[in-house]
Amino acid sequence: MTPAPPARPLLVVDDDRKLCGLIRDYLLPHGWQVDMRHSGPEGLEAARAGKYEAVLLDVMMPGMDGFEVLRELRKSSTVPVLMLTAMGEEADRIVGLELGADDYLPKTFSSRELLARLRAVTRRSVIGVNGTPSTKDLVCGDLLVNEERHQATLAGEALDLTALEFAILASLLKAKGRVKTRESLLEEVSDRRFDVFDRSIDVHVSQLRRKLGDDAKQPRFIRTIRGVGYKLEEAAP
């Protein structure tokens, strides 16, 4: 008899305890092990523990709203986040996505839709090199970076990057779809003791583009945000 696969850990952060219970009861038979938190600070602390395959995050919560939780979480984690809110305005959806949410679901969702979207966001995050699932992979189209193995590939071909170029690319991938200022890039790579300063970051990005076969005027991956910094395109073809 084939043993059942291990339950997939999911964190639900919502002050609606009844809804949390319904989500847990629905997802349990589908192989999810649901932990629940009912305030922003509690949810952030649990999410930072880093043991979850995904986080289902409400917006309106006591202590800290979902946007603030997401903003803080993205400083240290790439765990897939599905925003869950009763607010249906386009502006709210855009804010969540720009802060790094992987998807957005109004509270009018059906149970089947919730399950389908959870599967989709987790599937996107675990596509690994040679099809091997890995939660360590950072993915954008056919561009893959694995920090643990210090490996970067494009369409399956290894990229020959310097350590600094690799660090910049990983940083941009972690912020995929969001703007990284030059200052924040400098701060991150400086923490790794690279000798880099001010506008020299532009030179390294230029070299990185060349190795990616990217065009600054019609970028597939790295877009320059004039006067601000860079953004890795969220959905590279």
C-alpha positions in Angstrom: 0.0 0.0 0.0 1.4 3.4 -1.0 1.7 5.7 1.9 -0.2 9.0 1.7 2.0 12.0 0.8 2.8 14.3 3.7 0.3 17.1 4.4 1.2 20.5 2.8 1.6 23.2 5.4 -0.6 26.3 4.8 -0.9 29.4 7.0 -4.2 31.2 7.0 -4.1 34.7 8.6 -7.6 36.1 9.1 -9.5 37.5 12.1 -12.6 35.8 10.9 -12.3 32.6 13.0 -15.4 31.0 11.5 -14.1 31.4 7.9 -10.7 30.1 9.0 -12.3 27.0 10.3 -14.3 26.5 7.2 -11.2 26.8 5.1 -9.3 24.3 7.3 -12.2 21.8 7.1 -12.4 22.1 3.4 -8.6 21.8 2.7 -7.8 19.1 5.1 -9.1 16.2 2.9 -7.2 17.7 0.0 -3.9 17.2 1.7 -3.4 20.6 3.4 -2.4 21.1 7.0 -3.8 24.5 8.0 -2.4 26.6 10.8 -4.4 29.7 11.7 -3.5 33.1 13.1 -6.0 35.9 13.7 -4.0 39.1 13.8 -1.4 40.8 11.6 1.5 40.6 14.1 0.8 36.9 14.9 0.5 36.1 11.2 3.8 37.8 10.3 5.7 36.0 13.1 4.3 32.6 11.9 4.9 33.3 8.2 8.5 34.3 8.9 9.1 30.9 10.5 9.4 29.8 6.8 7.8 26.4 7.1 4.8 27.0 4.9 4.2 26.2 1.3 1.8 29.2 1.0 0.2 31.9 3.1 -3.5 32.9 2.7 -3.6 36.5 4.0 -6.6 38.7 4.8 -6.3 42.5 4.4 -8.4 43.9 7.2 -7.0 42.6 10.5 -6.3 44.0 13.9 -2.8 45.1 14.8 -1.4 45.2 11.3 -3.3 45.0 8.0 -2.5 42.5 5.4 -0.7 44.9 3.2 1.7 45.8 6.0 2.2 42.1 6.8 3.0 41.4 3.2 5.4 44.4 3.0 7.4 43.2 6.0 7.2 39.5 5.0 8.7 40.2 1.5 11.9 41.6 3.1 12.9 38.1 4.1 10.6 35.6 2.4 9.4 34.5 -1.1 6.7 32.2 0.2 3.7 32.3 -2.1 1.0 34.7 -0.8 -2.6 34.6 -1.8 -4.4 37.8 -0.7 -7.9 37.2 0.7 -10.1 40.2 1.3 -13.7 41.4 1.2 -12.5 44.5 -0.5 -13.0 44.3 -4.3 -11.6 47.5 -5.6 -9.1 47.3 -8.4 -6.8 49.7 -6.5 -6.6 47.3 -3.5 -5.8 44.4 -5.8 -3.0 46.4 -7.5 -1.6 47.4 -4.1 -1.4 43.8 -3.0 0.1 42.5 -6.2 2.7 45.4 -6.3 3.7 44.5 -2.8 4.5 41.0 -3.9 1.3 39.0 -3.5 1.2 36.1 -5.9 -2.6 36.2 -6.4 -5.7 37.8 -5.2 -9.0 36.3 -4.2 -12.2 38.1 -3.0 -14.0 36.6 -0.1 -16.8 35.6 -2.3 -14.6 32.8 -3.6 -15.9 29.3 -4.0 -14.0 26.5 -2.2 -13.0 24.9 -5.5 -11.6 28.2 -6.7 -9.6 28.6 -3.5 -8.1 25.2 -4.0 -7.3 25.8 -7.7 -5.6 29.1 -6.9 -3.6 27.6 -4.1 -2.4 24.8 -6.3 -1.5 27.4 -9.0 0.6 29.7 -6.8 2.5 26.8 -5.2 3.1 25.1 -8.6 4.6 28.3 -9.9 7.0 28.5 -6.9 8.3 25.0 -7.1 9.1 24.6 -10.8 12.7 23.6 -10.5 15.7 22.9 -12.7 15.1 19.9 -15.0 11.6 19.7 -13.6 12.8 18.8 -10.1 10.6 20.5 -7.6 12.4 22.9 -5.3 11.2 25.6 -3.0 14.6 27.2 -3.3 14.2 28.2 -7.0 13.5 31.7 -8.0 11.7 31.6 -11.3 10.8 34.1 -14.1 9.7 32.5 -17.4 12.6 30.3 -18.4 15.0 32.0 -16.1 15.8 30.0 -12.9 18.1 30.9 -10.0 18.9 28.7 -7.0 20.7 30.4 -4.3 21.4 27.3 -2.3 23.3 25.7 -5.3 24.5 29.1 -6.5 23.1 28.2 -9.9 21.5 30.3 -12.6 20.1 28.9 -15.9 18.3 30.4 -18.8 16.2 28.0 -21.0 18.1 25.2 -19.3 21.5 26.6 -20.1 23.9 27.6 -17.3 24.7 31.3 -17.0 28.2 32.3 -16.2 27.7 35.1 -13.7 30.0 36.8 -11.3 29.1 36.6 -7.7 27.9 40.2 -7.7 25.8 39.7 -10.8 24.3 36.6 -9.3 23.4 38.5 -6.1 21.8 41.3 -8.1 19.8 38.9 -10.2 18.6 37.0 -7.1 17.6 40.2 -5.5 15.6 41.3 -8.5 13.9 37.9 -8.7 12.9 38.1 -5.1 11.2 41.4 -5.9 9.8 40.2 -9.2 7.2 42.7 -10.5 8.2 45.3 -8.0 10.7 48.2 -8.4 14.1 47.8 -6.6 15.7 51.2 -6.0 19.5 51.5 -6.6 19.8 52.2 -2.9 18.1 49.0 -1.9 20.1 46.9 -4.3 23.3 48.5 -3.0 22.3 47.9 0.5 21.6 44.2 -0.2 24.8 43.5 -2.1 26.9 45.5 0.4 25.6 43.2 3.1 27.3 40.5 1.2 30.6 42.4 1.3 30.9 43.2 -2.4 32.9 46.2 -3.3 30.2 48.2 -5.1 29.1 51.8 -5.0 26.5 54.2 -6.3 26.2 54.3 -10.1 28.5 51.3 -10.5 25.4 49.2 -9.9 24.3 50.3 -13.4 27.4 48.8 -14.9 26.8 45.5 -13.2 23.2 45.4 -14.3 24.3 46.2 -17.9 26.7 43.2 -17.8 24.0 41.1 -16.4 21.6 42.1 -19.2 24.2 41.2 -21.8 24.5 37.7 -20.3 20.8 37.3 -20.3 20.6 38.5 -23.9 18.3 41.2 -22.7 17.6 44.5 -24.5 17.4 47.6 -22.3 15.1 49.3 -24.8 12.8 46.4 -25.1 13.5 44.4 -22.0 12.4 40.9 -21.6 13.6 40.6 -18.0 15.2 43.8 -16.5 13.4 47.1 -17.0 15.0 50.4 -16.0 12.8 52.7 -14.0 14.4 56.1 -14.8 15.7 57.9 -11.8 14.6 55.1 -9.4 16.1 51.7 -10.1 15.2 48.4 -11.8 12.3 46.0 -12.0 12.3 42.4 -13.1 9.3 41.9 -15.3 6.7 39.7 -13.6 5.8 37.6 -16.6 8.7 37.3 -19.0 7.7 35.5 -22.3 
